[in-house]
Amino acid sequence: MQSKRQSQNTRQTVAKIPPAVSVLQKTNTFLSFWAHCGNRACRRTRGCAGDATACFDRFWPHVPGEIKIGLRTAIGGKAAGLSADEIEAECRRALAHYLDAGKEAATPISPAKAAGRAGRSRGN
């Protein structure tokens, strides 16, 4: 059981961490940014223990698009009150849409298709 003093110290420590930083630290830890961080404290604790905002800004651009889509969709689904099964289905749908859009963008367009698209865009 914690003493009264330990309990007060814990509350004071938690109160000093702004909620947004706490969320970023959890996100950074979840994405294992600590494994690539130059801060020894992060590697020692196997979690974000430094400047969470700087860490997120440094490593987020290197996170694969599929992971970003899944994470954003899951957060949005949780905020909307969806069940775990509904969130999973929504993540699968969003990921499929993302991957299909990437394939379409990466697929070369034949001259015949390009001409057909150009005709449709003019209202023909």
N, C-alpha and C positions, 0 to 999 in steps of 0.2 A: 504494500500500500504506500502511496506517495505521501510524503509529509506535506503540511500546508505550504511551507516555503517552496518545495519543489513544484507543487501545483501552480503557485503564483508565477514562478519563473517560467514554467511551460506556457502559461497563458500570455505572459509578456512577450516571449519569443515569437509565438504564433501571431500576436497582434502586430509585431514589427514588420512582418512579411506582407507586402501588398498582395491581394488576391490574384491579380493578373500575373505577378511574378511567380506565385506558387503554381498557377496553372501552367505557365511556361516551363517551370522546372520539371513538373510532372510530364509534360509533353516531351521535353528534351530527354528525360530519363527513359520514357517509353520508347522513343526512337533510337535509343542507345548512342546519343551524341557524345556522352561521357567517354566512350571508348576511343574517340578521336580527338578529344579535347586536350589542350596543352596544360590545363589546370590539374595539378597533381591531386588536389582534394577531390575532384570529380572522379578520377580514376580510382582513387583509394576507396571512396564510398560507393563506387559503381552507380553513380547517379549525378545529376546536375547539382553542384554545390557552389558554383561561381555566379557570374553575371548571366542570368538566364536569358535576358534580352539579346545581349551580344552573341551568346552561343547560338540562339535560335536564328538570328540574322545571318550568322556565319554558315550554318549547316543546312538550313531549310532549302536553299536553292539546289542542293545536291540530293535531296530526297526524290526518289523516282515518282513520276506522275501518278502511277497506279496507287502508291501508298498515300499520296496527298488526296486523291479522289476518295479513297476508302475512309480515310480519317475525317475529312470534311463531311462526307455523307453520314458517317456514324454520329458525329457530333450534332449535325443538324437533325437527324432522326431522334436522337435522345432528347434534344431540346423540344422537339415537336411531340414528345410523349409516345413515340412508337415502341412497340415491344421488341425484344431481341430478335425474334424471327422476322419481324417487319423491317428492322434495320438491316439485317443480313440480306434480305431480298432487295432492298433499296440499294445497298452497296453493290450487289451483283449487277443490278440494272445499270447503275451509274458507271461501273467499271466496263461493262459491255459497250455502253454508249461511247465511253472514252476511247476504248480500243478500236471500235468501228470507225470513229472519226479519224483516228490516227492512220488507220489502214487506207481510208479514202484519200486522205491528204498525201500519203506516201505513194499511192498507185498512180503510175503515169497515165495520162489521158490520151487515148488514140485520137488522131485527127478527126475521125468520123464522129466520135462522142463529143469532141470539142465543138464541132460545127452544130451538132444537135442541141447542145446546151446553149450555144450562142443564139440559135433560132428561138428557143423557148424563152430566153430572157428578153427578147424583143417583142414577145407577145404573139409570135407566129404559131 
